């Protein structure tokens, strides 16, 4: 019997327990029955931010961005691509700093785009500036340690 990991549903934000060795099997939420991993970043708000950060056993990478930020908009497709590569062993999320200024202030976001990696509810790494999908993947893997369960393709 494998260890179970807590994963927060990107749709209804319910905390779901998934066997670590079944992460790649397209698990579904027990409450809303949607896929827990979609290959796309999750949009976070103040209402659900802490739930995702504090209750996820997989690392959560947050892209702090704003709709008026040119470099943020240029990096968005790369971040989307990175989500498709890194899930289900990492959760990628986006936080609009213009819509959620209190969270941006809480984490002392001074320039955007900025990415932060959270593991076990704590920020473990941060990077500012627009980067490519390949650079995002490399940076995330270098700053999180081994994922909960890794396949040969990951």
VODREN-385916 format. One record per residue: residue in one letter; x, y, z of N, C-alpha, C, O in turn. Coordinates in steps of 0.1 Angstrom, whole numbers, padded with zeros to 4 digits, always signed. Example, Ala and Ser with C-alpha at 12.3 -4.5 7.8 and 13.67 -1.06 7.14 Angstrom:
BEGIN
A+0132-0057+0078+0123-0045+0078+0132-0033+0078+0142-0033+0085;S+0128-0022+0071+0137-0011+0071+0129+0000+0079+0134+0011+0080;
! end
This chain:
BEGIN
X+0008-0012+0000+0000+0000+0000+0009+0012+0000+0018+0014+0008;X+0006+0021-0009+0015+0033-0010+0011+0044-0001-0001+0045+0004;X+0020+0054+0001+0017+0065+0009+0007+0074+0002+0007+0075-0011;X-0002+0081+0009-0011+0090+0003-0007+0104+0004-0002+0108+0015;X-0009+0112-0006-0005+0126-0006-0017+0134-0007-0027+0131-0013;X-0017+0146+0000-0028+0155-0001-0026+0164-0013-0015+0169-0015;X-0036+0165-0021-0036+0174-0033-0049+0182-0032-0060+0177-0029;X-0048+0195-0035-0060+0204-0035-0066+0204-0049-0059+0207-0059;X-0079+0202-0050-0086+0202-0063-0085+0216-0068-0088+0226-0061;X-0081+0217-0081-0081+0231-0087-0094+0237-0090-0095+0248-0094;X-0105+0228-0090-0118+0233-0093-0126+0237-0081-0132+0248-0080;X-0128+0227-0071-0136+0230-0059-0128+0233-0047-0134+0236-0036;X-0115+0231-0048-0105+0234-0037-0107+0225-0025-0103+0228-0014;X-0112+0213-0027-0113+0203-0017-0099+0196-0016-0093+0194-0026;X-0096+0192-0004-0083+0185-0001-0086+0170-0004-0095+0164+0003;X-0079+0164-0013-0080+0150-0017-0068+0143-0014-0057+0148-0015;X-0069+0130-0009-0058+0122-0006-0056+0112-0018-0066+0105-0022;X-0044+0112-0024-0042+0104-0036-0029+0095-0033-0019+0100-0028;X-0030+0082-0036-0018+0074-0034-0007+0080-0043-0009+0083-0054;X+0005+0081-0037+0016+0087-0043+0020+0080-0057+0023+0087-0066;X+0018+0067-0057+0021+0060-0070+0010+0061-0080+0011+0054-0091;X-0001+0068-0077-0012+0069-0086-0014+0084-0091-0023+0087-0098;X-0004+0093-0088-0005+0106-0092-0007+0108-0107-0014+0116-0112;X+0001+0100-0115+0001+0101-0129-0011+0094-0136-0012+0093-0148;X-0020+0088-0128-0031+0080-0134-0044+0089-0136-0055+0084-0136;X-0042+0102-0137-0053+0111-0139-0064+0110-0128-0075+0108-0131;X-0060+0112-0115-0069+0110-0105-0080+0122-0105-0078+0132-0111;X-0092+0118-0100-0103+0128-0100-0106+0132-0086-0104+0124-0076;X-0112+0143-0084-0117+0148-0071-0129+0140-0067-0138+0137-0074;X-0129+0136-0054-0140+0128-0049-0152+0137-0047-0163+0131-0046;X-0151+0150-0047-0163+0158-0045-0169+0163-0058-0181+0161-0060;X-0161+0169-0067-0166+0175-0079-0164+0166-0091-0169+0168-0102;X-0156+0155-0089-0154+0145-0100-0146+0150-0112-0146+0144-0122;X-0139+0162-0111-0131+0167-0122-0117+0162-0119-0113+0159-0108;X-0109+0162-0130-0095+0158-0129-0087+0168-0120-0088+0180-0120;X-0078+0162-0111-0070+0169-0102-0059+0176-0109-0054+0187-0104;X-0055+0171-0121-0044+0177-0128-0049+0179-0143-0053+0170-0149;X-0048+0192-0147-0053+0195-0160-0042+0199-0170-0044+0201-0182;X-0029+0200-0165-0019+0205-0174-0018+0220-0175-0011+0225-0184;X-0026+0227-0167-0027+0242-0168-0025+0248-0154-0029+0241-0144;X-0020+0260-0153-0019+0266-0140-0032+0269-0134-0042+0271-0141;X-0033+0268-0121-0045+0271-0113-0045+0285-0109-0035+0291-0105;X-0056+0292-0111-0058+0306-0107-0061+0307-0092-0071+0301-0088;X-0052+0313-0085-0054+0315-0071-0059+0329-0067-0056+0338-0073;X-0067+0329-0056-0072+0341-0050-0069+0341-0036-0064+0331-0030;X-0071+0352-0029-0069+0352-0014-0077+0342-0007-0072+0336+0002;X-0089+0339-0012-0098+0330-0006-0093+0315-0005-0096+0308+0004;X-0085+0311-0015-0080+0298-0016-0065+0296-0016-0060+0285-0016;X-0058+0307-0016-0043+0307-0016-0037+0298-0005-0030+0288-0008;X-0040+0301+0007-0035+0293+0018-0038+0278+0018-0030+0270+0022;X-0050+0276+0014-0055+0262+0013-0046+0254+0003-0041+0243+0007;X-0042+0260-0008-0034+0253-0018-0019+0252-0013-0013+0242-0014;X-0014+0263-0007+0000+0263-0002+0002+0254+0010+0011+0246+0010;X-0007+0255+0020-0005+0248+0032-0010+0233+0032-0005+0225+0041;X-0019+0229+0023-0024+0216+0024-0020+0207+0012-0027+0197+0010;X-0010+0211+0004-0006+0203-0007+0007+0196-0003+0017+0203+0001;X+0008+0183-0005+0020+0176-0003+0029+0176-0015+0041+0172-0014;X+0025+0181-0026+0034+0183-0038+0037+0198-0038+0030+0207-0034;X+0049+0201-0043+0053+0215-0043+0044+0224-0052+0039+0219-0062;X+0041+0236-0047+0033+0245-0055+0042+0257-0059+0048+0263-0051;X+0041+0259-0072+0049+0270-0078+0039+0281-0082+0029+0279-0089;X+0041+0293-0077+0032+0304-0079+0039+0315-0088+0050+0320-0085;X+0032+0318-0099+0036+0329-0107+0028+0342-0103+0016+0342-0105;X+0035+0352-0097+0029+0364-0094+0030+0373-0106+0041+0376-0111;X+0019+0378-0111+0018+0385-0124+0007+0396-0123+0000+0397-0113;X+0006+0404-0133-0005+0414-0135-0008+0415-0150+0001+0414-0158;X-0021+0418-0153-0024+0419-0167-0018+0431-0175-0018+0431-0187;X-0013+0441-0168-0007+0452-0174+0008+0450-0177+0015+0459-0183;X+0014+0439-0172+0028+0437-0172+0032+0429-0185+0029+0418-0187;X+0039+0436-0194+0044+0431-0206+0052+0418-0205+0049+0408-0211;X+0062+0418-0196+0070+0406-0195+0062+0394-0189+0064+0382-0192;X+0052+0397-0180+0043+0387-0175+0035+0380-0186+0034+0368-0187;X+0030+0388-0195+0022+0383-0206+0030+0375-0216+0026+0366-0222;X+0043+0380-0218+0052+0372-0226+0056+0359-0220+0058+0349-0228;X+0057+0358-0207+0060+0345-0201+0048+0336-0199+0051+0324-0197;X+0036+0341-0200+0024+0332-0197+0024+0320-0206+0021+0309-0200;X+0027+0320-0219+0027+0307-0226+0038+0297-0221+0035+0285-0222;X+0049+0302-0217+0060+0294-0212+0056+0287-0199+0058+0276-0197;X+0049+0295-0191+0044+0290-0178+0034+0279-0180+0033+0269-0173;X+0025+0282-0190+0015+0272-0193+0021+0259-0198+0017+0248-0194;X+0031+0260-0206+0038+0248-0211+0045+0241-0200+0045+0228-0200;X+0051+0248-0191+0058+0242-0179+0048+0234-0171+0052+0224-0165;X+0036+0239-0169+0026+0232-0162+0023+0219-0168+0022+0209-0160;X+0023+0218-0181+0020+0205-0187+0032+0195-0186+0029+0183-0185;X+0044+0200-0184+0055+0192-0182+0057+0187-0167+0060+0176-0165;X+0054+0196-0158+0057+0194-0144+0046+0186-0137+0048+0179-0127;X+0033+0188-0141+0022+0181-0134+0024+0166-0137+0028+0163-0148;X+0020+0158-0128+0013+0159-0116+0022+0160-0103+0017+0159-0092;X+0035+0161-0106+0044+0160-0094+0047+0174-0088+0053+0175-0077;X+0042+0184-0095+0042+0198-0090+0029+0205-0094+0023+0201-0104;X+0025+0214-0086+0013+0222-0090+0017+0236-0094+0024+0242-0086;X+0014+0240-0106+0017+0254-0110+0004+0262-0108-0007+0258-0112;X+0006+0274-0103-0005+0283-0100-0001+0297-0104+0010+0301-0105;X-0011+0306-0106-0009+0320-0110-0017+0328-0100-0028+0325-0095;X-0011+0340-0096-0018+0349-0087-0017+0363-0094-0006+0369-0095;X-0028+0369-0097-0029+0382-0102-0027+0392-0091-0036+0394-0083;X-0015+0399-0091-0012+0408-0080-0020+0421-0080-0022+0427-0070;X-0026+0424-0092-0035+0436-0092-0048+0433-0086-0054+0441-0079;X-0053+0421-0088-0066+0417-0082-0064+0412-0067-0074+0413-0059;X-0052+0408-0063-0049+0403-0050-0037+0411-0044-0027+0404-0040;X-0038+0424-0042-0026+0432-0037-0022+0428-0023-0010+0429-0020;X-0031+0423-0014-0027+0419-0001-0018+0408-0001-0008+0407+0007;X-0020+0398-0010-0011+0386-0011+0003+0391-0016+0013+0386-0012;X+0002+0399-0026+0015+0404-0031+0023+0411-0020+0035+0410-0019;X+0016+0419-0012+0023+0426-0001+0028+0416+0009+0039+0417+0014;X+0020+0406+0012+0023+0396+0022+0036+0389+0019+0044+0386+0028;X+0038+0387+0006+0051+0380+0002+0061+0390-0004+0071+0385-0010;X+0059+0402-0001+0069+0413-0005+0073+0412-0020+0085+0413-0023;X+0063+0410-0028+0066+0410-0043+0068+0424-0047+0059+0433-0046;X+0080+0427-0052+0084+0440-0056+0085+0442-0071+0084+0453-0076;X+0087+0431-0078+0088+0432-0092+0081+0419-0098+0081+0409-0092;X+0075+0421-0109+0069+0410-0116+0073+0409-0130+0077+0419-0136;X+0073+0397-0136+0068+0384-0130+0078+0379-0120+0090+0382-0121;X+0073+0373-0110+0081+0366-0100+0075+0352-0097+0062+0351-0096;X+0083+0343-0096+0078+0329-0092+0084+0326-0079+0095+0329-0075;X+0075+0319-0071+0079+0314-0058+0075+0299-0057+0064+0295-0061;X+0084+0291-0051+0081+0277-0049+0077+0275-0034+0085+0280-0025;X+0066+0268-0031+0062+0266-0018+0062+0250-0016+0057+0243-0024;X+0068+0246-0005+0068+0232-0001+0065+0231+0014+0072+0237+0022;X+0055+0223+0017+0052+0222+0031+0047+0235+0037+0048+0237+0049;X+0040+0243+0029+0035+0256+0034+0045+0267+0035+0041+0278+0039;X+0057+0264+0032+0068+0275+0033+0074+0278+0019+0075+0269+0011;X+0077+0291+0017+0084+0294+0005+0099+0289+0006+0106+0292+0016;X+0103+0282-0004+0116+0277-0004+0125+0283-0015+0138+0281-0015;X+0120+0290-0025+0128+0296-0035+0119+0307-0042+0107+0306-0043;X+0127+0316-0048+0120+0327-0055+0129+0331-0067+0141+0331-0066;X+0122+0335-0078+0130+0340-0090+0121+0351-0096+0109+0350-0098;X+0128+0362-0099+0121+0373-0106+0125+0374-0121+0136+0369-0124;X+0116+0378-0129+0119+0380-0144+0113+0369-0152+0110+0358-0148;X+0111+0373-0165+0105+0363-0174+0115+0353-0179+0127+0357-0182;X+0111+0341-0180+0120+0330-0184+0113+0320-0193+0100+0321-0194;X+0120+0312-0200+0114+0302-0209+0108+0290-0202+0111+0289-0190;X+0100+0282-0209+0094+0270-0203+0105+0261-0198+0104+0255-0187;X+0116+0259-0206+0127+0250-0202+0134+0256-0189+0137+0248-0180;X+0136+0269-0188+0142+0275-0176+0133+0273-0164+0138+0271-0153;X+0120+0274-0166+0110+0272-0155+0111+0258-0149+0113+0256-0137;X+0111+0248-0158+0111+0234-0154+0125+0232-0147+0124+0225-0136;X+0136+0236-0153+0149+0234-0146+0149+0240-0133+0154+0234-0123;X+0145+0253-0132+0145+0260-0119+0136+0253-0108+0140+0252-0097;X+0124+0249-0112+0115+0242-0103+0122+0230-0097+0122+0227-0085;X+0126+0221-0106+0132+0209-0102+0145+0211-0093+0147+0203-0084;X+0153+0221-0097+0165+0224-0089+0162+0229-0075+0170+0228-0066;X+0150+0235-0073+0147+0241-0060+0136+0234-0052+0132+0240-0042;X+0133+0222-0056+0123+0215-0048+0128+0202-0042+0121+0196-0034;X+0139+0197-0047+0143+0184-0043+0135+0173-0051+0128+0177-0060;X+0136+0161-0047+0129+0151-0055+0114+0152-0052+0109+0154-0041;X+0106+0150-0063+0091+0150-0061+0087+0138-0054+0094+0129-0052;X+0074+0138-0050+0068+0127-0042+0070+0114-0049+0073+0104-0043;X+0068+0114-0062+0069+0101-0070+0073+0106-0084+0066+0113-0090;X+0084+0101-0089+0088+0105-0102+0089+0093-0111+0094+0082-0108;X+0085+0095-0124+0086+0085-0134+0098+0087-0142+0104+0098-0140;X+0102+0079-0151+0113+0081-0159+0111+0093-0169+0121+0099-0172;X+0099+0096-0173+0096+0107-0182+0097+0120-0174+0100+0130-0180;X+0094+0121-0161+0094+0133-0154+0108+0137-0152+0111+0148-0146;
! end
